[in-house]
Amino acid sequence: MWLGLLALVFLSSAADADVAKASAKTRRQRRASGEGSWPSCPKGCERCSEYNGCVRCKAKLFMFLARSDLSQVGVCLASCPAGYFGVRIHGGNNRCSQCDLDCDVCFDRKFCMKCKEGLYLDNGKCSASCPPGLHPANDTMECVECQLSEWSQWGACVKTTSKPCGLKKAARSRVRRPLRVWDAPSQTCAPQTQRRKCAAPKTPCKRARGPRPQKKTEGGRPLNEAGGQGGSGGGGGGGRKRKGQSRTTVAPNVSTSSAT
């Protein structure tokens, strides 16, 4: 009797062990295949898993591993969150990689653009203090040689060429000036200027007027020249009338010939 009971207990425990192994194998297969019993993938996800979330994002999106309790779940994002930068992989799964621990916004792992609170940015690196020759700008948390003001308003549209009329090239400009300079003036402490093109009002061009053309006689000579050589009695006096002298008209000599 005791032998029969021991046999039943042994068979029952072996069956339970087989069920546990099968269940664990099923879970591993679900994680590996990415299909499982997940009813539908989230928006932007191309392939997902019940346990791991999204395992492949659609094109142009980034895979981000978000922490959920003690595990990480894949999420597809249009841009990476603060402290991460996007890495695009040709033909693969774009992903979000983490910046350095002291960097809040970075271009890549080697170049930071904004440090975490309390740290100063110097040439892409974060530090608690600025190196010699530079001073902290508390408003921007950067190490600088001098501080510049905000950009001024854009100025009036001023022509940039000496052309007096017609279409003229013109530009507007704005400046930012140093607020405080600690060291000797340098290129970074000089005022900065920005320019952009603008449309200057068009000024019509006036046409140049020359002397009026002189009228000519039938012989092709100007009238004033013909008048100066005309008249009887010579004198070459031109066409001015003397006092008490009547104006006479000299008829041109015209010869007529007939055929015999």
C-alpha positions as a Markdown table, in Angstrom:
| # | Residue | x | y | z |
|---|---|---|---|---|
| 1 | Met | 0.0 | 0.0 | 0.0 |
| 2 | Trp | 2.7 | 2.4 | 0.9 |
| 3 | Leu | 4.5 | 1.6 | -2.3 |
| 4 | Gly | 1.4 | 2.5 | -4.3 |
| 5 | Leu | 1.0 | 5.9 | -2.6 |
| 6 | Leu | 4.7 | 6.7 | -3.2 |
| 7 | Ala | 4.2 | 5.9 | -6.9 |
| 8 | Leu | 1.2 | 8.2 | -7.2 |
| 9 | Val | 3.1 | 11.1 | -5.5 |
| 10 | Phe | 6.0 | 10.6 | -7.8 |
| 11 | Leu | 3.9 | 10.6 | -11.0 |
| 12 | Ser | 2.0 | 13.7 | -9.8 |
| 13 | Ser | 5.2 | 15.7 | -9.2 |
| 14 | Ala | 6.6 | 14.7 | -12.5 |
| 15 | Ala | 3.4 | 15.9 | -14.3 |
| 16 | Asp | 3.6 | 19.2 | -12.5 |
| 17 | Ala | 7.2 | 19.6 | -13.5 |
| 18 | Asp | 6.4 | 19.0 | -17.2 |
| 19 | Val | 3.6 | 21.6 | -17.1 |
| 20 | Ala | 6.0 | 24.2 | -15.6 |
| 21 | Lys | 8.6 | 23.5 | -18.2 |
| 22 | Ala | 6.1 | 23.8 | -21.0 |
| 23 | Ser | 4.8 | 27.1 | -19.6 |
| 24 | Ala | 8.3 | 28.6 | -19.3 |
| 25 | Lys | 9.1 | 27.4 | -22.9 |
| 26 | Thr | 5.9 | 29.1 | -24.2 |
| 27 | Arg | 6.9 | 32.4 | -22.5 |
| 28 | Arg | 10.4 | 32.3 | -24.0 |
| 29 | Gln | 8.9 | 31.6 | -27.4 |
| 30 | Arg | 6.6 | 34.6 | -27.1 |
| 31 | Arg | 9.4 | 36.9 | -26.1 |
| 32 | Ala | 11.6 | 35.7 | -28.9 |
| 33 | Ser | 9.0 | 35.8 | -31.6 |
| 34 | Gly | 7.5 | 39.1 | -30.6 |
| 35 | Glu | 4.0 | 37.9 | -31.4 |
| 36 | Gly | 2.6 | 36.2 | -28.3 |
| 37 | Ser | -1.0 | 37.0 | -27.4 |
| 38 | Trp | -0.5 | 40.8 | -27.8 |
| 39 | Pro | -3.8 | 41.9 | -29.4 |
| 40 | Ser | -2.5 | 45.0 | -31.3 |
| 41 | Cys | 0.8 | 47.0 | -31.4 |
| 42 | Pro | 0.8 | 50.6 | -30.2 |
| 43 | Lys | 0.8 | 53.5 | -32.7 |
| 44 | Gly | 4.1 | 53.7 | -34.6 |
| 45 | Cys | 5.1 | 50.2 | -33.7 |
| 46 | Glu | 5.7 | 47.7 | -36.5 |
| 47 | Arg | 6.3 | 44.6 | -34.3 |
| 48 | Cys | 5.6 | 44.2 | -30.6 |
| 49 | Ser | 5.7 | 41.7 | -27.8 |
| 50 | Glu | 3.5 | 41.2 | -24.8 |
| 51 | Tyr | 6.4 | 41.3 | -22.4 |
| 52 | Asn | 8.9 | 43.6 | -24.1 |
| 53 | Gly | 6.5 | 46.1 | -25.7 |
| 54 | Cys | 7.6 | 47.3 | -29.2 |
| 55 | Val | 10.5 | 45.5 | -30.6 |
| 56 | Arg | 10.6 | 47.3 | -34.0 |
| 57 | Cys | 9.4 | 50.8 | -34.8 |
| 58 | Lys | 8.2 | 52.2 | -38.1 |
| 59 | Ala | 10.5 | 54.3 | -40.3 |
| 60 | Lys | 11.6 | 57.7 | -39.0 |
| 61 | Leu | 10.7 | 56.8 | -35.4 |
| 62 | Phe | 13.2 | 56.1 | -32.6 |
| 63 | Met | 13.1 | 53.1 | -30.3 |
| 64 | Phe | 13.3 | 54.1 | -26.6 |
| 65 | Leu | 13.5 | 51.6 | -23.8 |
| 66 | Ala | 11.3 | 53.0 | -21.0 |
| 67 | Arg | 11.6 | 51.6 | -17.5 |
| 68 | Ser | 8.5 | 49.9 | -16.2 |
| 69 | Asp | 8.9 | 48.6 | -12.6 |
| 70 | Leu | 12.0 | 46.4 | -12.8 |
| 71 | Ser | 11.9 | 45.8 | -16.6 |
| 72 | Gln | 12.2 | 47.9 | -19.7 |
| 73 | Val | 9.6 | 48.2 | -22.4 |
| 74 | Gly | 10.2 | 49.4 | -26.0 |
| 75 | Val | 8.4 | 52.6 | -27.0 |
| 76 | Cys | 8.4 | 54.4 | -30.4 |
| 77 | Leu | 9.0 | 58.1 | -30.4 |
| 78 | Ala | 9.3 | 60.9 | -33.0 |
| 79 | Ser | 12.2 | 62.4 | -31.0 |
| 80 | Cys | 14.3 | 61.2 | -28.1 |
| 81 | Pro | 13.6 | 62.6 | -24.6 |
| 82 | Ala | 15.9 | 64.8 | -22.6 |
| 83 | Gly | 19.2 | 63.1 | -21.8 |
| 84 | Tyr | 19.1 | 61.0 | -25.0 |
| 85 | Phe | 20.1 | 61.5 | -28.6 |
| 86 | Gly | 18.8 | 59.8 | -31.7 |
| 87 | Val | 20.9 | 57.4 | -33.7 |
| 88 | Arg | 19.6 | 56.6 | -37.2 |
| 89 | Ile | 20.4 | 53.1 | -38.6 |
| 90 | His | 20.2 | 52.5 | -42.3 |
| 91 | Gly | 17.7 | 49.7 | -42.9 |
| 92 | Gly | 17.4 | 49.0 | -39.2 |
| 93 | Asn | 15.7 | 50.1 | -36.0 |
| 94 | Asn | 16.5 | 53.8 | -35.1 |
| 95 | Arg | 17.2 | 54.0 | -31.4 |
| 96 | Cys | 17.7 | 56.5 | -28.6 |
| 97 | Ser | 21.1 | 56.5 | -26.9 |
| 98 | Gln | 21.9 | 58.1 | -23.6 |
| 99 | Cys | 24.0 | 61.2 | -23.3 |
| 100 | Asp | 26.7 | 61.6 | -20.6 |
| 101 | Leu | 25.3 | 61.5 | -17.1 |
| 102 | Asp | 26.1 | 65.3 | -16.6 |
| 103 | Cys | 24.5 | 66.3 | -19.9 |
| 104 | Asp | 20.8 | 67.1 | -20.4 |
| 105 | Val | 20.7 | 67.8 | -24.1 |
| 106 | Cys | 23.4 | 66.5 | -26.5 |
| 107 | Phe | 24.2 | 66.2 | -30.2 |
| 108 | Asp | 26.0 | 63.0 | -29.6 |
| 109 | Arg | 27.8 | 61.3 | -26.7 |
| 110 | Lys | 30.9 | 63.5 | -27.2 |
| 111 | Phe | 29.2 | 66.9 | -27.6 |
| 112 | Cys | 26.8 | 68.3 | -25.1 |
| 113 | Met | 24.5 | 71.3 | -25.8 |
| 114 | Lys | 22.9 | 71.8 | -22.4 |
| 115 | Cys | 24.3 | 70.6 | -19.1 |
| 116 | Lys | 22.3 | 69.4 | -16.1 |
| 117 | Glu | 21.4 | 72.0 | -13.5 |
| 118 | Gly | 24.3 | 73.5 | -11.6 |
| 119 | Leu | 26.9 | 72.7 | -14.3 |
| 120 | Tyr | 28.5 | 75.0 | -16.9 |
| 121 | Leu | 28.9 | 74.3 | -20.6 |
| 122 | Asp | 32.3 | 74.8 | -22.2 |
| 123 | Asn | 33.0 | 73.7 | -25.8 |
| 124 | Gly | 30.6 | 70.7 | -25.6 |
| 125 | Lys | 31.7 | 69.6 | -22.1 |
| 126 | Cys | 30.1 | 70.1 | -18.7 |
| 127 | Ser | 32.0 | 71.1 | -15.6 |
| 128 | Ala | 31.2 | 72.5 | -12.1 |
| 129 | Ser | 33.4 | 75.6 | -12.8 |
| 130 | Cys | 34.9 | 77.4 | -15.8 |
| 131 | Pro | 38.6 | 77.0 | -16.9 |
| 132 | Pro | 41.0 | 79.9 | -16.5 |
| 133 | Gly | 40.3 | 82.9 | -18.8 |
| 134 | Leu | 36.6 | 82.2 | -19.0 |
| 135 | His | 33.8 | 83.3 | -16.7 |
| 136 | Pro | 30.4 | 81.8 | -16.0 |
| 137 | Ala | 27.3 | 83.3 | -17.5 |
| 138 | Asn | 24.6 | 82.4 | -15.1 |
| 139 | Asp | 21.7 | 83.2 | -17.4 |
| 140 | Thr | 22.9 | 80.7 | -20.1 |
| 141 | Met | 25.1 | 78.5 | -17.8 |
| 142 | Glu | 28.0 | 78.8 | -20.3 |
| 143 | Cys | 31.7 | 79.7 | -19.9 |
| 144 | Val | 32.3 | 82.9 | -21.9 |
| 145 | Glu | 34.8 | 85.7 | -22.2 |
| 146 | Cys | 32.1 | 88.3 | -22.2 |
| 147 | Gln | 28.3 | 88.5 | -22.1 |
| 148 | Leu | 26.3 | 89.9 | -25.1 |
| 149 | Ser | 23.0 | 91.6 | -25.0 |
| 150 | Glu | 19.9 | 90.4 | -26.8 |
| 151 | Trp | 19.5 | 91.1 | -30.5 |
| 152 | Ser | 18.2 | 94.6 | -31.2 |
| 153 | Gln | 15.2 | 95.2 | -33.5 |
| 154 | Trp | 15.7 | 95.1 | -37.2 |
| 155 | Gly | 16.7 | 98.5 | -38.6 |
| 156 | Ala | 15.3 | 100.3 | -41.5 |
| 157 | Cys | 15.7 | 99.1 | -45.1 |
| 158 | Val | 18.8 | 100.8 | -46.4 |
| 159 | Lys | 20.2 | 100.6 | -49.9 |
| 160 | Thr | 23.6 | 99.0 | -50.3 |
| 161 | Thr | 24.5 | 100.2 | -53.8 |
| 162 | Ser | 25.2 | 103.7 | -55.2 |
| 163 | Lys | 22.7 | 103.2 | -58.0 |
| 164 | Pro | 20.6 | 106.4 | -58.0 |
| 165 | Cys | 17.4 | 105.0 | -59.5 |
| 166 | Gly | 15.7 | 101.8 | -60.6 |
| 167 | Leu | 15.9 | 98.6 | -58.5 |
| 168 | Lys | 18.4 | 99.0 | -55.7 |
| 169 | Lys | 19.9 | 96.3 | -53.4 |
| 170 | Ala | 19.0 | 97.0 | -49.8 |
| 171 | Ala | 19.4 | 95.3 | -46.4 |
| 172 | Arg | 18.3 | 95.5 | -42.8 |
| 173 | Ser | 20.6 | 94.9 | -39.9 |
| 174 | Arg | 20.5 | 94.2 | -36.1 |
| 175 | Val | 23.3 | 94.1 | -33.5 |
| 176 | Arg | 24.0 | 92.7 | -30.1 |
| 177 | Arg | 26.6 | 94.4 | -27.9 |
| 178 | Pro | 28.8 | 93.3 | -24.9 |
| 179 | Leu | 27.1 | 93.8 | -21.6 |
| 180 | Arg | 30.2 | 93.1 | -19.5 |
| 181 | Val | 33.8 | 92.4 | -20.5 |
| 182 | Trp | 36.2 | 90.9 | -18.0 |
| 183 | Asp | 39.4 | 90.6 | -20.1 |
| 184 | Ala | 40.9 | 92.5 | -23.0 |
| 185 | Pro | 38.7 | 92.9 | -26.1 |
| 186 | Ser | 38.7 | 89.8 | -28.3 |
| 187 | Gln | 36.7 | 88.5 | -31.2 |
| 188 | Thr | 34.1 | 86.9 | -29.0 |
| 189 | Cys | 33.6 | 90.2 | -27.1 |
| 190 | Ala | 33.2 | 92.4 | -30.3 |
| 191 | Pro | 29.6 | 93.5 | -31.2 |
| 192 | Gln | 27.9 | 91.1 | -33.5 |
| 193 | Thr | 25.8 | 92.1 | -36.5 |
| 194 | Gln | 23.3 | 90.3 | -38.6 |
| 195 | Arg | 22.0 | 91.4 | -42.0 |
| 196 | Arg | 19.2 | 90.3 | -44.2 |
| 197 | Lys | 18.0 | 91.4 | -47.6 |
| 198 | Cys | 14.9 | 93.6 | -48.0 |
| 199 | Ala | 12.9 | 95.3 | -50.8 |
| 200 | Ala | 13.8 | 99.0 | -51.2 |
| 201 | Pro | 11.3 | 101.3 | -53.0 |
| 202 | Lys | 11.9 | 101.6 | -56.7 |
| 203 | Thr | 12.9 | 105.1 | -57.9 |
| 204 | Pro | 12.0 | 105.8 | -61.6 |
| 205 | Cys | 15.0 | 106.9 | -63.7 |
| 206 | Lys | 14.6 | 110.2 | -65.7 |
| 207 | Arg | 15.5 | 110.2 | -69.4 |
| 208 | Ala | 18.4 | 112.5 | -70.4 |
| 209 | Arg | 17.3 | 115.3 | -72.8 |
| 210 | Gly | 19.8 | 116.4 | -75.5 |
| 211 | Pro | 19.7 | 119.4 | -77.9 |
| 212 | Arg | 16.8 | 119.5 | -80.4 |
| 213 | Pro | 17.8 | 118.5 | -83.9 |
| 214 | Gln | 18.0 | 121.5 | -86.4 |
| 215 | Lys | 15.7 | 121.8 | -89.3 |
| 216 | Lys | 17.3 | 121.6 | -92.7 |
| 217 | Thr | 16.5 | 123.2 | -96.1 |
| 218 | Glu | 16.0 | 121.3 | -99.3 |
| 219 | Gly | 19.7 | 121.5 | -100.0 |
| 220 | Gly | 20.5 | 119.7 | -96.7 |
| 221 | Arg | 21.9 | 122.8 | -95.0 |
| 222 | Pro | 20.6 | 124.1 | -91.6 |
| 223 | Leu | 18.3 | 127.0 | -91.7 |
| 224 | Asn | 20.6 | 129.4 | -89.8 |
| 225 | Glu | 23.4 | 128.6 | -92.2 |
| 226 | Ala | 21.2 | 129.2 | -95.2 |
| 227 | Gly | 20.0 | 132.5 | -93.8 |
| 228 | Gly | 23.6 | 133.7 | -93.2 |
| 229 | Gln | 24.6 | 133.2 | -96.8 |
| 230 | Gly | 21.5 | 134.7 | -98.4 |
| 231 | Gly | 20.6 | 138.3 | -99.3 |
| 232 | Ser | 21.9 | 140.7 | -101.9 |
| 233 | Gly | 24.6 | 143.2 | -101.6 |
| 234 | Gly | 27.0 | 140.8 | -99.8 |
| 235 | Gly | 28.2 | 142.1 | -96.6 |
| 236 | Gly | 27.9 | 138.6 | -95.1 |
| 237 | Gly | 25.9 | 140.1 | -92.4 |
| 238 | Gly | 23.6 | 137.3 | -91.8 |
| 239 | Gly | 19.9 | 137.6 | -91.4 |
| 240 | Arg | 19.6 | 140.3 | -88.8 |
| 241 | Lys | 17.6 | 143.3 | -90.0 |
| 242 | Arg | 19.0 | 146.7 | -89.6 |
| 243 | Lys | 17.0 | 149.7 | -88.5 |
| 244 | Gly | 15.0 | 151.3 | -91.3 |
| 245 | Gln | 15.8 | 148.5 | -93.7 |
| 246 | Ser | 12.9 | 146.4 | -95.1 |
| 247 | Arg | 13.2 | 142.7 | -95.3 |
| 248 | Thr | 13.5 | 141.3 | -98.9 |
| 249 | Thr | 13.0 | 137.8 | -100.1 |
| 250 | Val | 15.4 | 136.5 | -102.7 |
| 251 | Ala | 13.9 | 134.0 | -105.1 |
| 252 | Pro | 16.1 | 131.1 | -106.0 |
| 253 | Asn | 17.4 | 130.9 | -109.5 |
| 254 | Val | 15.6 | 128.1 | -111.3 |
| 255 | Ser | 16.5 | 127.3 | -114.9 |
| 256 | Thr | 14.0 | 125.6 | -117.1 |
| 257 | Ser | 15.0 | 123.9 | -120.4 |
| 258 | Ser | 12.8 | 122.4 | -123.0 |
| 259 | Ala | 13.5 | 119.8 | -125.6 |
| 260 | Thr | 13.6 | 120.9 | -129.3 |
